[in-house]
Amino acid sequence: MVTKLIQIGNSMGFRIPKALIRQFNFDQGPIEIKIEEHGILIVPVKETLPPVKEWDRLFKEAAASGFDPDEDAKDFSVWDTTLNDGL
């Protein structure tokens, strides 16, 4: 497929045909653009969070295993690693 870049505000972009959007489920959530050796790769991001309907059960399981959100929030040492990773 050949296309060309178009002006979108101060940026440039290209249109993705509706058939490709449906084929690769780009309309189902976020997408990721990966830099590859010879170009870019566009892939849908898989859901990493459990569905909201599962949250109540997961919170109960965490509490039963001894998780205390108030105590856990006091330890910010893991934030240093995240900042160093650039996240």
N, C-alpha and C positions, 0 to 999 in steps of 0.2 A: 504494500500500500504506500502510495506517495502522497504527501501533503506538504503544505508550507506553513511557516509561522505567520501569525497575525498579531497586530497590536492589540493589547488588552490593558488599557490604562497606561501605566509607565512600564509595563512588562510585555513579554511576548508569550504566545501560547499557540496551541493547535487544537483543533476539534477532534474528538474521538467519536467515530460513528456509533450510532445507537446500537447496532448489531454487536459491536465489540464490547460495549458497556454491558449489555445483557449477557454475552457469552462468558465474560470474565467476572461478572458480579461487581463491577465497579460502582454500581448504584446502591449497594447494600451497606456501605460504610466507608471508612477512611481507606485511602490508597497510599502506597509507599512508592517513592521513586528512588531506585537504586542506581548508583553509578557503576557501570560495567566497563571493561577494557575498551570496547568499541562503540559504546553508546550508553543509553539508559534503559532500564527495565522497569516497567510499571506493574505492580502487583497489588491485589487487594490485601488489606491487613486483616488477619484472622482475629476474631474476638478473643481477648485475653481475660476478660472479667466474666465471672459466672452470671447467668441471668438474674435479674433482680428477685425473681420469685424464689431463688435458692438462698438469698442472703440471710434470712431469718434462721434457717437450718445451720448455715455455716457459722453464724455468730454464736448460736447455742453450742455447737461442737467446740468452737474455740474457747468459750467460757468453761465448758466441762473439762477441757484439757489444761486449764490453769491460766489461760491468757487473760491479762488484765490491761485493758487499753490505757487506763490512766497511768499505770506504772511503765508501760512500754513507751509512752509518749515522752517520758523524762529522759530517755537515752537518745541523744542526737548524734552520737559518734558515727552512725552509719551515714549521716548526711555528708560528712567530709568526703567519703568515698564517692558519693554521687556527684558532689561538686567537682572533684578531680576528674571524673569521667566526662564532665561537660553536660550532664543531664540536668 
